[in-house]
């Protein structure tokens, strides 16, 4: 009592298939899968962009780079 048995789930599945049809359920599943994949790609893209930015910041003045500039003497006055 209180829990659903396997037979309840099977009957519920048959009713859902009859109401929505297999094609519509397949489209909903594909849309949901595409949304999840897009979300994962977006998160991964943000992480990759942050890594690239950190690498550029670390290598900009690191060993092996040349920084050009002009040296001026200050006169004490």
N, C-alpha and C positions, 0 to 999 in steps of 0.2 A: 504494500500500500504506500503510496507517496512517490515511488520510483517508477520510471517508465521501462517496460520490458522491451525486448527486441521487436516483438510483434507490434507494439504501439508505434515504434519508430518506422517500421516497414509500412504500416497503414498510413502514417503521416506522409511518408515519402511518395506513396502512390497517389495520395490526394493532391500533393503539391505538383507532381508531374501532370496530373489530369488538368489542374487549374492553369498552370503556366505553360506547359508543353516543354518538350526537350530542347527545342531550338532556342526558345527564349532563355531558358536556364543556362544553356551553353554560352549564349551571348553575355549574360550577366556574369558568368564565371570568367569569361575572357576579359571583360571590362575590368573586373576586380583584379585579376592577375596583372593586367597592364598597368593599373594604377599602383599596385604594390611594387612592380618592377621600376616604374618611373620614380617612385619615392626613394627606392634604394639607390638608383642611379644619381638622383639629386643629392642625396646624403654623401655618397661616395665622391661625387664631383666637388662638393664643398671641402671635403677632407683633402682631396688631391690639390685643390687650389691653395689651401692653407699650407700644405707641405711645400709646394713650389715657392710660395711667397717666403716661407721661413728659410728655404735653401738660398734664395736670392739675397736675403738679408745677411745670411751667414757668409756667403762667398763674396759679397760686394767689397768688403775691406779685409778680406782674409789673405792668407799667404799666397803669393804669386800674382797679386793684382797690383796695378800701377795706379797711383792717385796723382794726378797732375794738379799743380797749383803754383802760386807765386808767393815768394817769401819777401816780406818787407821788413826793414829794420825800424824799430821804434827808437826815437830819440828821447832821452830823458830831458825833461825841461822844466 
